[in-house]
Amino acid sequence: MPISTMASPQYSIEGSFVSGGSSASTVSTELVHSHQSAHGNVSSNNEPIMPPVLHLPDELLQTIFTFVHDPDIFSVTLVCRRFYHLSSLPISWRDRCAQFTFWEPHHSYQRKLNHSNPSEVQWKKLFVRRYKSNKQISELLNEIITHSTDRIIRFEKIARQGYDAKDCLRRMLECGEDCEDVLARRYYASEALAFIHRRRAIEIWKKISDGVDIPLEEALGAYDLFIIRGANRDVEAITRSLDRLAMEFRNQHLGWEELTPRELASAVIMFMRSVGFTGASYENYHALRNSFIGICVDSNRATLPLTTVAIFCALGTRLGMDVRPCGFTYHVVAIVTEPVQQNDPLPLPLTQRQSFWDPFKTHLEIKPGELDYQLRSTMGILASNFPTPTNAATNTTSSSALSPGPHGHAHFLHYLNPSPSNTRELIVRVARNILESVRLTGMQPTPTYTTPGSWDQPQLQPERHAALYAALTASVICGPPASTRLLEHMCTLMQRDFACDVGFFEEDMSRLISEDDVMLLHNICNAVRREDETPKRAMRRYHCTSSPVPSPPSSSSLFLLNTSPSSPSSLSPPSESTESPQQPDPRYHIGTLFRHRRYHYEAVITGWTRSCSTNENWIRSMDVDRLKRGRHQPFYNVFVADGSSRYVAEDNIVEIRSPKGGGILGGFLCMGKWFRRFISNLREEYPDD
C-alpha cells in the first residue's frame, strides 16, 4: 500500500492522539480542495490539481524537511498523513537530536546513538523533551533579566535541568552585539552555566566522600568547574584531552605494548616533558593556575608535583599501567606496580614489584635510598629519629633496611610504609595548595574580560574568589568537620558572589558542621532568600534647591541599567529613611564613566549613597575626613577597569565626557550584572538616573 494512502492516526506536537480512522484520500482531498479554493486552480472537468509539492518523491521531501526549523517541524507533521509519516521517521528525529552537544547521563544518549536499529529508539520523544526544556530555560532566563526578585528560584529551576540546559545557555552566552540586552543576557547565561558546573563538582566530591570510586582526573577536574565560564570546558573536556594525549603517545611509540612497566613509565614521563609538562619554576611555583588540572592539560603545562603526578597516573592508566599517587609531606610521587606473572611459582613480594617515580623532576626511576634521602631532606627528619629495623628471629640488624640494594627500601621508608593515597586525601591537598596560593598572591581581583569566541578558551589566571570558594567547599565535603570560622568565611563568599548555592548550604552544609553552627547557617540562608525575594528600595533624588541640580546623563553614560542594581561592593548603602533631606543629590548618574582624580584608574558608576555609609574603621583607614567635603558628600559604588569594585567619594571623580570606542569596560562579563546595553535607561533602584 502506498505510504500516502495508509490509514494512520494524527498527532499533536507532543505525540498525543488527535484523530484517526479517516482515509488518506479524504485528508489529501481536503488539502487539495483548500489549496484550490485559495488559488482557484481546477481542471476543465472540475477535478482539483494536486499541489506541486505532493508530486515530489519521498526521498526529496525528507531532505526538504531537514531544513525546516524545529518549531515548524511539528506543524509539518499535521499537514497530511504523508507528511506525518515522512517527517516522523526515527532517523530524522535522531538527526535533530544530534544538534545538542550536552546530555544528562540518564538519557544514555551515546548508547542510543550507537544503537544498530534507530527505529527501536524513541528519538521523537527524546527531541520533544529537549525542545520543551530549551523553551523553559529561555523563558526562565528572560525572567531573570527582566525581574530583580526571585532570581535564585529561577536559577535553581534551570540548574535542575543539568547538562540538558547547557546548549541553550551557550547560545545565550554567544548572542550577538545587536541583541538589546546583550550584556545582561551574556552575564546571566554565564552565571547559570557556572551554577550548573558547581553543582556537578559538588556531586562528584559528595560521591567520593561516600566511598564511590571516581577517577583521579575527574576528582581534581571538579576544581576547574568552579572557575570556567564557557559551556564546552568541563570534566568531560579534561578527560577527552587526556585521551588525546594517550593516543598521541601510542602513535609516537609503536610497539609500546612490549615495554616493561618500568620502561613504559619512563617513556610516558619523557613524552610528557616533550609536550611541555615541566615542573613549575621557583618564581611561578605558587601561581594559582598551577593547581587546576584542566588549565595545566590544555594550556599552562608548568605544573605542581601533585598535578604532574595526577596527569602521569591518568596517562599511565590509559596505557594499562597500575600506577597510583603517593603523597608525602611537601611532595607527591607515583608508585608503579608490576603485575604478577601468570604461572609464576614464586611471585615477587609487593615491595619488590613497586617502583617510585617523580615526573615533576626526572624521567628516571627513584631508588628507595634516593627517595629516603629526599624525604628526610624535605621533611627535616633525621635518620637517627628512626631506629634501625632488626631481624626478629636473630635480633640482628636487617641488611636490606640499611642498604637499598636492587629492590630494598631504606630504613626510613621501612617505617614510613609508603602506599597509594586515596582520592579524598588528594582533593584536600589541592585545596590546601589553592589556599596557600591565594594567601601568597593576595585577593586582588581577576577580571573576566571577554572577546568574541573567547568563552571556551582556558583562563590562564583563575578568578581568585571562585578558586577560594572551590577550595573551601572541597575542604568541607572531603576534609575534617568544618570550623565556625571556615563556615563564616564560606557564607561571606556565598552571600556576595554565589547566592545561587544557598540550596547547597541548606541541604548539605547543615550535615557537615557542628550542631552549634546549624542555627547560624539557618539564619544566613534565610537572609539570603529574603533578600532575593524583596524588591529593591528606590533611591530617589531630592532635587532640593540647595543642592546642585544633576545634569542629565552625558555621552559617557554608555550603559542601559539592568534590573539588578545591587552594588558590587560588599558595603551596603543605607536605606532611604536614614538619610537627611539636607544632604545633596549625587552629581553623577548610574553608568557614568570617570577617571579617579588621585589614582587615575578608569571606572563606571554602578550605585550611589548621599554620604559615606561605611564603618568608622574604614573611614579612618582611608582618611575620608581629609577630603574637601569629608564624609558628608555622595559616595559611589564603582566597577574598575582592573575588575575590582570600589567605593569612591564624589570629590575624586573626574567624568570622562568622550570615551573612545565606548571604553574597555563593556568587555567585562560581569558588566551584565548592572547594565544591559550601551544606552541610558531608568530602572527600579535608581529611577531618577
C-alpha positions in Angstrom: 0.0 0.0 0.0 1.5 3.4 -0.9 2.5 5.5 2.1 0.2 8.3 1.1 -2.9 6.0 1.4 -2.0 4.3 4.7 -4.6 4.7 7.5 -2.9 6.2 10.5 -3.8 8.5 13.4 -2.7 12.1 13.6 -0.8 13.5 16.5 -0.1 16.8 18.1 3.3 18.2 18.9 3.7 16.0 22.0 2.7 13.0 20.0 -0.7 12.6 21.7 -3.7 11.1 19.7 -5.8 13.7 17.9 -8.0 11.8 15.4 -7.9 8.7 13.3 -9.8 6.4 11.1 -10.4 8.8 8.2 -9.0 7.7 4.9 -5.9 9.2 3.5 -7.8 10.2 0.3 -10.2 12.3 2.4 -7.3 14.1 4.0 -5.5 14.6 0.8 -8.7 15.8 -1.0 -9.4 18.3 1.8 -5.8 19.6 1.5 -6.1 19.9 -2.3 -9.6 21.5 -2.2 -8.4 24.0 0.3 -5.4 24.8 -1.8 -7.6 25.2 -4.9 -10.2 27.3 -3.2 -7.4 29.7 -2.2 -5.8 29.8 -5.7 -8.6 28.9 -8.0 -6.6 26.1 -9.8 -9.0 23.5 -11.1 -9.0 21.4 -14.2 -11.6 21.6 -17.0 -13.6 18.7 -15.6 -13.6 20.4 -12.1 -11.0 17.9 -10.7 -8.6 19.6 -8.3 -5.0 19.9 -9.4 -2.5 18.4 -7.0 -0.1 21.0 -5.4 3.3 20.6 -6.9 4.9 19.7 -3.6 2.8 16.5 -3.4 4.4 15.3 -6.7 7.8 15.2 -5.2 9.3 11.8 -4.3 9.6 10.8 -0.7 13.4 11.0 -0.6 13.3 14.6 -1.8 10.6 15.6 0.7 12.6 14.0 3.5 15.6 16.1 2.5 13.5 19.3 2.4 12.1 18.5 5.9 15.7 18.5 7.3 15.9 22.3 6.6 12.6 23.0 8.4 13.3 24.8 11.8 12.5 22.9 14.9 9.3 24.9 15.9 7.9 24.4 12.4 8.5 20.7 12.0 5.7 20.0 14.3 3.3 21.8 12.0 4.6 19.8 9.1 3.5 16.6 10.8 -0.1 17.9 10.8 -0.4 18.8 7.1 -1.3 15.4 5.9 -0.7 11.7 6.5 2.1 11.5 4.0 3.9 14.5 5.6 3.3 13.0 9.0 5.0 9.6 8.1 7.8 11.2 6.2 8.7 13.7 9.0 8.3 11.1 11.7 10.9 8.6 10.7 13.2 7.8 13.6 16.3 8.7 11.7 15.0 12.2 11.0 14.4 12.8 14.7 17.8 11.3 15.6 19.4 13.8 13.3 17.6 16.6 15.0 18.8 15.3 18.4 22.3 15.5 17.1 22.3 19.3 17.2 22.5 19.1 21.0 26.0 18.7 22.3 25.4 18.1 26.0 23.1 15.5 27.6 22.4 14.4 31.1 23.7 10.9 31.8 20.2 9.4 32.4 19.4 9.9 28.7 22.1 7.3 27.7 22.4 9.3 24.6 25.7 7.8 23.4 24.3 4.3 23.8 21.2 5.2 21.9 23.3 6.9 19.2 25.3 3.7 18.6 22.1 1.5 18.5 22.1 -0.6 15.4 18.3 -0.1 14.8 17.2 3.6 15.1 13.5 2.6 15.0 13.9 0.9 18.4 14.8 4.3 20.0 12.2 6.8 20.8 14.1 9.7 19.1 11.0 11.9 18.7 10.1 11.7 22.3 13.7 12.5 23.3 13.8 15.5 20.9 10.4 16.8 22.2 11.7 16.6 25.7 14.8 18.7 24.9 12.8 21.1 22.8 10.4 21.8 25.7 13.4 22.0 28.1 15.1 24.7 26.0 11.9 26.7 25.7 11.5 26.6 29.5 15.1 27.7 30.1 14.8 30.6 27.6 11.7 31.8 29.5 13.4 31.5 32.9 16.5 33.4 31.7 14.3 36.2 30.3 12.5 36.4 33.6 15.9 36.6 35.4 16.9 39.5 33.2 13.7 41.4 33.5 12.8 40.8 37.1 15.0 41.8 40.1 13.4 39.4 42.5 13.1 35.6 42.9 16.2 35.0 40.8 17.6 32.3 43.0 14.5 30.1 42.5 14.7 30.6 38.7 18.4 29.7 38.7 17.6 26.6 40.6 14.9 25.6 38.1 17.5 26.0 35.3 20.1 24.0 37.2 17.7 21.1 37.8 17.9 20.5 34.0 21.6 19.8 34.5 23.7 19.5 31.3 20.5 19.5 29.2 20.5 23.3 29.8 24.0 23.9 28.5 23.2 24.1 24.8 20.5 26.7 25.3 22.7 28.7 27.7 25.6 28.6 25.3 23.5 30.2 22.6 22.5 32.9 25.1 26.2 33.4 26.0 27.1 33.8 22.3 24.3 36.2 21.5 25.3 39.0 19.0 26.1 42.6 19.8 22.8 43.6 18.2 20.8 42.0 21.0 19.0 44.7 23.0 20.1 43.2 26.4 23.4 41.7 25.2 25.4 42.4 28.4 22.8 41.1 30.8 22.0 38.1 28.7 25.6 37.0 28.5 26.2 37.6 32.2 23.2 35.7 33.5 23.7 32.8 31.0 27.3 32.6 32.3 26.1 32.6 35.9 23.6 29.8 35.1 26.4 27.7 33.5 28.7 28.4 36.4 25.9 27.3 38.8 25.4 24.0 36.9 29.1 23.3 36.9 29.5 24.0 40.6 26.6 21.6 41.3 28.3 19.0 39.2 31.6 19.4 41.1 29.8 19.2 44.4 28.1 15.9 43.3 31.5 14.5 42.3 33.0 15.3 45.7 30.0 14.0 47.6 30.3 10.7 45.8 34.0 10.4 46.7 33.2 11.3 50.3 30.6 8.5 50.3 33.3 6.0 49.1 32.4 5.9 45.4 35.5 5.2 43.2 36.0 8.2 40.9 39.0 8.6 38.5 41.6 11.0 40.0 41.5 13.3 37.0 37.7 13.7 37.4 38.0 14.4 41.1 40.7 17.1 40.6 38.9 18.4 37.5 36.0 19.3 39.6 38.0 22.3 40.8 38.0 23.6 37.3 34.2 23.6 37.3 34.3 26.5 39.8 36.4 28.8 37.6 35.3 28.1 34.0 32.9 30.4 32.2 32.2 28.6 28.9 29.9 25.7 28.2 32.5 23.4 26.5 35.1 23.3 29.2 34.1 20.7 31.9 35.3 17.5 33.4 34.5 15.6 30.2 36.6 18.0 28.2 39.6 17.3 30.5 39.0 13.5 30.0 39.0 14.0 26.2 42.2 16.0 26.4 43.9 13.2 28.3 42.6 10.7 25.9 44.1 12.6 23.0 47.5 12.8 24.8 47.4 9.0 25.4 46.6 8.4 21.7 49.4 10.8 20.7 51.8 8.7 22.8 50.6 5.5 21.1 51.2 7.0 17.7 54.7 8.1 18.6 55.8 4.9 20.4 55.0 2.0 18.1 55.4 -1.3 20.0 54.9 0.3 23.4 52.9 -2.8 24.4 56.2 -4.7 24.6 57.8 -2.4 27.1 58.1 -3.4 30.7 56.2 -1.3 33.3 59.4 0.5 34.3 60.3 1.2 30.7 56.8 2.3 29.9 56.7 4.7 32.9 60.0 6.3 31.9 58.7 6.6 28.3 55.5 8.3 29.4 57.4 10.8 31.6 59.7 11.7 28.7 56.7 12.1 26.4 55.1 14.4 29.0 58.2 16.6 29.0 58.3 16.6 25.2 54.8 18.1 25.1 55.5 20.8 27.7 54.8 19.2 31.1 57.7 20.6 33.0 57.8 21.4 36.7 56.8 25.0 37.6 59.7 27.3 38.1 60.5 28.7 41.5 59.2 32.2 40.6 55.8 30.8 39.4 55.5 27.8 41.8 52.7 29.3 43.8 50.8 30.6 40.8 47.1 29.8 41.3 46.7 28.3 37.8 49.1 25.5 38.6 46.6 23.8 40.9 43.9 23.3 38.2 44.5 20.2 36.2 42.2 21.4 33.3 44.3 24.6 32.8 47.5 22.5 33.1 46.4 20.0 30.5 45.0 22.5 27.9 47.4 25.5 28.2 49.6 26.0 31.2 51.8 23.0 31.5 54.2 24.2 34.1 52.7 22.2 36.9 52.9 21.4 40.6 54.1 17.9 41.8 50.6 16.8 42.6 49.2 17.9 39.3 52.1 16.4 37.4 51.6 13.0 39.2 47.9 13.1 38.5 48.4 13.6 34.8 51.1 10.9 34.8 48.7 8.5 36.5 45.9 9.3 34.1 48.1 8.6 31.1 49.5 5.5 32.6 46.1 4.1 33.4 45.0 4.6 29.8 48.1 2.7 28.7 47.3 -0.3 31.0 49.7 0.6 33.9 48.9 0.0 37.5 50.0 3.5 38.7 48.9 5.3 41.8 49.8 8.6 43.5 51.6 8.5 46.8 51.6 11.6 49.0 54.2 12.6 51.5 54.6 15.8 53.4 55.5 18.6 50.9 55.8 16.2 48.0 53.9 13.6 45.8 55.4 10.7 43.8 53.8 7.9 41.8 54.0 4.2 42.6 54.0 1.8 39.6 53.3 -1.8 40.5 54.3 -4.6 38.1 51.6 -7.3 37.7 52.2 -10.8 38.9 53.3 -13.0 36.1 50.9 -15.9 35.3 52.1 -19.4 36.2 54.9 -17.8 38.3 55.5 -20.3 41.1 57.4 -17.7 43.2 56.0 -14.3 42.6 58.0 -11.4 44.0 56.6 -9.6 47.1 54.7 -6.4 46.5 57.5 -4.2 47.8 59.8 -5.6 45.1 57.3 -5.2 42.3 56.8 -1.5 43.1 58.9 1.4 41.7 58.8 5.0 42.6 58.6 7.9 40.0 58.8 11.6 40.3 57.6 13.0 37.0 57.9 16.5 38.4 61.7 16.3 38.4 63.0 13.4 36.3 62.1 10.6 33.9 64.3 8.2 35.8 63.1 5.8 38.5 63.8 6.9 42.0 65.5 4.2 44.0 64.3 3.8 47.6 67.6 5.1 49.0 67.3 8.3 46.9 63.6 8.7 47.9 64.6 8.2 51.5 67.2 10.9 51.3 64.8 13.3 49.5 62.0 12.8 52.0 64.3 13.3 55.0 65.8 16.4 53.5 62.3 17.8 52.6 60.6 16.9 55.8 63.6 17.9 58.0 63.7 14.4 59.6 67.0 12.9 60.7 67.7 9.2 60.2 68.5 9.0 63.9 64.9 9.7 64.7 64.0 6.2 63.4 65.5 3.1 64.9 67.2 0.7 62.6 64.9 -2.3 61.8 66.1 -5.6 63.1 65.5 -9.2 62.3 63.1 -10.6 64.9 64.5 -14.1 64.7 68.2 -13.3 65.1 67.8 -9.9 66.8 70.3 -8.5 64.3 70.1 -5.5 62.0 68.3 -6.0 58.7 70.8 -5.5 55.9 68.1 -4.8 53.4 66.9 -1.9 55.5 70.3 -0.4 55.8 71.2 -0.6 52.1 68.7 0.0 49.3 70.0 -2.8 47.1 68.3 -3.5 43.8 64.8 -3.6 45.3 65.2 -3.0 49.1 63.9 0.0 51.0 65.9 2.3 53.1 65.1 2.2 56.8 63.3 5.5 56.8 60.8 4.2 54.1 60.6 1.0 56.1 58.8 2.9 58.9 57.1 5.4 56.7 55.4 2.5 54.8 54.6 4.3 51.6 51.3 3.3 50.0 49.0 4.8 47.4 47.0 7.9 48.6 43.2 7.8 48.3 41.4 10.3 46.1 39.8 12.1 49.1 43.2 12.9 50.6 44.5 14.4 47.3 41.4 16.6 46.9 42.0 18.1 50.3 45.7 18.5 49.4 44.8 20.5 46.3 42.5 22.7 48.4 45.5 23.5 50.7 47.6 24.4 47.7 44.9 26.8 46.4 44.6 28.4 49.8 48.3 28.8 50.1 48.4 30.4 46.6 45.6 32.8 47.5 47.4 33.7 50.7 50.7 34.5 48.9 49.3 36.3 45.9 46.5 38.1 47.8 42.9 38.6 46.9 43.5 41.0 44.1 40.7 40.9 41.5 41.0 38.8 38.4 38.5 40.2 35.8 36.7 38.0 33.3 37.4 40.1 30.1 35.6 38.7 27.1 36.2 38.9 23.4 34.2 37.2 20.6 34.9 33.5 20.6 36.8 33.5 23.9 34.1 32.0 26.1 35.5 28.5 26.0 39.2 29.4 25.9 41.2 28.4 29.0 41.7 31.0 31.7 45.4 31.4 32.4 44.5 33.3 35.6 41.6 31.8 37.5 39.3 34.2 39.4 40.6 34.1 43.0 37.3 34.4 44.7 36.0 31.4 42.8 39.2 29.4 43.4 39.0 30.2 47.1 35.3 29.2 47.2 36.2 25.9 45.5 39.0 25.1 48.0 36.7 25.8 51.0 33.9 23.8 49.5 36.1 20.8 48.8 37.6 21.0 52.3 34.2 21.0 53.9 32.9 18.0 51.8 36.1 15.8 51.8 38.0 17.1 54.8 37.5 17.2 58.6 34.4 18.8 60.1 34.2 22.5 59.3 35.0 25.0 62.0 32.8 28.0 62.7 35.5 30.3 61.2 35.5 28.4 57.9 31.7 28.4 57.8 31.6 32.1 58.3 34.1 32.6 55.5 32.2 30.4 53.1 28.9 32.1 54.0 30.5 35.5 53.2 31.6 34.3 49.8 28.2 32.8 49.2 26.3 35.9 50.1 28.5 38.1 47.9 29.2 36.1 44.8 27.5 32.7 44.9 24.0 33.3 46.3 22.6 30.6 44.0 24.4 28.0 46.1 22.2 28.7 49.1 20.4 25.4 48.5 23.7 23.5 49.0 24.2 25.3 52.3 20.6 24.5 53.4 20.7 20.8 52.3 24.3 19.6 52.6 26.3 22.0 54.8 24.0 21.5 57.7 25.1 17.9 57.8 28.8 18.7 57.7 29.0 21.2 60.6 28.5 21.1 64.3 25.1 21.4 65.9 26.1 24.7 67.4 26.6 26.2 63.9 23.4 24.9 62.4 21.3 27.8 63.7 23.9 30.3 62.4 23.8 28.7 59.0 20.0 28.6 59.0 19.7 32.4 59.7 22.2 33.2 57.0 20.4 31.2 54.4 17.0 32.7 55.3 18.5 36.2 55.0 19.8 35.4 51.5 16.4 34.0 50.5 14.6 37.1 51.9 17.0 39.5 50.1 16.3 37.7 46.8 12.5 37.8 47.3 12.4 41.5 48.4 12.2 44.3 45.8 15.0 46.8 45.9 14.1 50.1 47.6 14.2 53.0 45.2 17.0 55.6 45.6 15.3 58.9 44.7 16.9 62.2 44.1 15.6 65.1 46.2 16.1 67.8 43.6 16.5 70.3 46.5 17.1 73.9 45.6 20.0 73.9 48.0 21.8 71.1 46.1 23.2 71.2 42.7 20.6 70.0 40.1 22.0 66.9 38.5 22.5 67.2 34.8 21.1 64.5 32.5 23.5 61.6 31.7 26.2 62.7 29.4 27.5 60.8 26.4 29.8 58.9 28.8 26.7 57.2 30.3 27.1 54.3 28.0 25.1 51.6 29.5 21.5 50.5 29.9 20.8 49.9 33.5 19.9 46.4 34.4 17.2 45.2 36.7 19.8 44.1 39.3 21.4 47.4 40.5 22.9 45.7 43.5 26.3 47.1 44.3 29.4 45.1 43.5 30.9 46.3 46.8 30.4 44.4 50.0 29.3 47.7 51.5 25.6 48.0 52.0 24.2 51.5 51.3 21.9 52.9 54.0 18.2 52.9 53.5 16.5 56.0 52.2 14.9 56.8 55.5 18.3 57.1 57.3 19.5 60.0 55.1 18.9 63.6 55.9 17.0 65.7 53.3 19.7 68.3 53.7 22.3 66.0 52.1 23.0 66.9 48.5 21.9 64.9 45.5 24.7 62.9 43.8 26.1 64.9 40.9 26.8 61.8 38.7 24.4 59.2 37.3 24.5 55.4 37.0 26.6 54.4 34.1 28.9 57.4 34.1 32.5 56.7 33.1 35.1 58.5 35.1 38.8 58.7 36.0 39.9 58.7 39.6 41.4 62.1 40.5 44.2 60.7 42.5 44.9 57.1 41.3 43.9 57.7 37.6 42.1 54.4 37.1 39.0 54.3 34.9 35.7 53.0 36.3 31.9 53.1 35.8 29.4 54.1 38.4 27.0 51.3 39.5 25.4 52.8 42.6 25.5 55.7 45.0 24.7 56.9 48.5 24.3 60.5 49.7 27.1 60.1 52.3 29.7 57.7 53.3 27.9 54.6 54.6 30.8 52.5 55.8 32.0 51.9 59.4 34.4 54.2 61.3 37.4 51.9 60.9 37.2 52.1 57.1 36.6 55.9 57.2 39.8 56.3 59.4 41.9 53.9 57.4 41.0 55.7 54.1 41.4 59.2 55.5 37.9 60.1 54.3 37.7 63.1 56.7 40.7 64.7 55.0 38.8 65.1 51.8 37.5 68.6 50.9 33.9 67.7 51.9 34.8 64.7 54.1 32.3 62.0 54.7 29.3 64.3 54.2 29.2 64.1 50.4 27.9 61.5 47.9 29.9 58.3 47.6 29.7 55.9 44.6 29.9 52.2 44.2 32.1 51.7 41.1 33.4 48.9 38.9 37.1 49.5 37.9 38.8 48.5 34.6 41.0 46.1 36.5 38.0 44.1 37.5 37.7 45.3 41.1 34.8 47.0 42.9 35.4 50.1 45.0 33.7 52.9 46.9 34.7 56.4 45.8 34.0 59.9 47.1 32.5 62.4 44.7 35.5 64.7 45.2 37.7 62.1 43.5 35.6 61.6 40.3 36.6 63.2 37.0 34.0 62.4 34.4 35.1 61.1 31.0 33.0 63.1 28.6 34.0 61.4 25.3 35.3 57.8 25.8 37.0 56.4 22.8 35.2 53.4 21.4 32.9 53.2 24.5 35.8 52.4 26.8 37.1 48.9 27.7 34.6 48.3 30.5 31.9 46.9 28.2 34.1 43.8 27.5 33.9 42.6 31.1 31.4 39.8 31.5 30.2 40.9 34.9 29.1 44.3 33.5 25.8 42.5 32.7 25.1 42.4 36.4 24.3 46.1 36.3 23.8 47.0 32.7 22.1 45.7 29.6 23.5 47.7 26.7 25.3 50.9 25.8 22.5 53.4 26.3 21.0 55.0 29.3 17.8 53.6 30.9 15.6 54.0 34.1 15.2 51.2 36.5 13.9 50.2 39.9 16.5 51.2 42.4 17.7 54.4 40.7 14.6 55.6 38.8 15.8 59.2 38.5 19.0 58.1 36.8 
